[in-house]
């Protein structure tokens, strides 16, 4: 489970996937696979694990999201590791080599954005080691 697990389709027909890709390198692999399967937009919601929020991992983000149409960083799950970045900072790191990246601090705003900005044959992929606070189920609600 959680390796390119298809969770369903939105009411607009977008395919929704969940994957445990919690590092930029794993995210790149997932996005490449989806790009080979689908011709529509690929919107990636990405939350890295604790180790990939540390300064020594920032260079790993360069050019890893090029197969996505758009990358969205949600409000990140709080971690106790000193030096860990927050969502807005992560957005800025990714934006150094990928221009179409957004940050949403409010889950409901992110859900509404996904529902109104996707259509048939688009893909929404949630990537990370956390559960996304029920957002996947909310996106799938009719």
C-alpha positions in Angstrom: 0.0 0.0 0.0 0.9 3.6 -0.6 3.2 2.9 -3.6 1.3 4.7 -6.4 -1.9 3.6 -4.7 -4.9 4.8 -6.8 -7.4 6.1 -4.3 -10.1 7.0 -6.8 -11.3 9.9 -8.9 -12.7 13.3 -8.1 -16.2 14.3 -9.2 -14.4 16.1 -12.1 -12.7 12.9 -13.2 -9.1 13.6 -11.9 -7.3 10.5 -10.8 -6.1 10.7 -7.2 -3.0 8.8 -6.0 -1.2 8.3 -2.7 2.5 7.4 -2.5 5.0 7.2 0.3 7.6 9.2 -1.7 9.0 11.3 1.1 12.2 12.5 -0.5 12.8 14.6 -3.6 14.5 11.7 -5.4 11.6 9.3 -4.8 9.1 12.1 -5.8 10.9 12.5 -9.1 10.5 8.7 -9.8 6.8 8.8 -9.0 6.2 11.9 -11.2 8.1 10.3 -14.2 5.9 7.2 -13.9 2.7 9.2 -13.9 3.8 11.3 -16.8 4.3 8.1 -18.8 0.7 7.0 -18.0 -1.3 10.2 -18.2 -1.5 13.1 -20.7 -3.3 15.6 -18.4 -1.9 17.8 -15.7 0.0 16.3 -12.8 -0.4 18.2 -9.5 1.9 16.9 -6.8 1.2 17.6 -3.1 4.5 16.9 -1.4 5.5 16.6 2.3 9.0 15.4 2.9 10.1 13.3 5.9 12.1 14.8 8.7 15.5 14.1 7.2 14.6 16.0 4.0 13.7 19.1 5.9 17.3 19.7 7.0 19.7 22.1 5.5 22.0 19.4 4.2 19.2 18.0 2.0 18.3 21.3 0.3 20.4 20.7 -2.8 18.6 17.4 -3.4 15.5 19.4 -4.4 17.1 20.9 -7.5 15.3 19.8 -10.7 13.4 16.9 -9.1 9.8 18.1 -9.9 10.1 18.8 -13.6 7.6 16.1 -14.6 4.8 17.8 -12.5 2.6 20.5 -13.9 2.4 22.0 -10.5 3.8 21.3 -7.0 1.9 22.2 -3.9 3.4 22.2 -0.4 0.8 21.8 2.3 1.2 22.9 6.0 3.9 20.5 7.1 3.4 18.1 10.0 5.3 19.5 13.0 8.5 17.8 13.8 10.8 18.2 16.8 14.1 18.1 14.9 16.1 21.3 15.3 16.7 23.2 12.1 13.7 21.7 10.2 12.1 24.0 7.7 8.5 24.9 7.4 6.3 24.8 4.3 6.8 28.3 3.0 10.6 27.8 3.2 10.3 24.5 1.4 8.3 26.2 -1.4 11.1 28.7 -1.8 13.8 26.0 -2.0 11.9 24.1 -4.7 11.1 27.4 -6.6 14.9 27.9 -7.2 14.7 25.3 -10.0 10.9 24.8 -10.5 8.7 27.8 -11.0 5.2 26.5 -10.5 5.1 25.8 -6.8 2.6 26.9 -4.3 2.2 26.8 -0.5 -1.1 26.3 1.3 -1.3 26.8 5.1 -5.0 25.9 5.3 -6.0 22.4 4.3 -9.5 23.4 3.2 -8.1 26.0 0.8 -5.8 23.3 -0.7 -8.8 20.9 -1.1 -10.9 23.5 -2.8 -8.0 24.5 -5.1 -7.6 20.9 -6.2 -11.3 20.4 -6.8 -11.7 23.5 -8.9 -8.4 23.3 -10.9 -8.5 19.7 -12.1 -10.5 17.9 -14.8 -10.8 14.6 -16.5 -7.5 12.7 -17.0 -5.6 15.1 -14.7 -3.7 13.5 -11.8 -3.5 14.6 -8.2 -0.7 12.7 -6.3 -0.1 13.1 -2.6 3.5 12.2 -1.8 4.9 11.9 1.7 5.2 9.7 4.8 2.3 11.3 6.6 -1.4 10.9 6.2 -2.2 14.4 4.9 -4.8 14.9 7.7 -7.6 13.4 5.7 -7.2 15.6 2.7 -7.2 12.7 0.2 -10.6 11.6 1.4 -11.9 15.2 1.2 -10.7 15.6 -2.4 -12.5 12.4 -3.3 -15.9 13.5 -1.8 -18.5 14.2 -4.5 
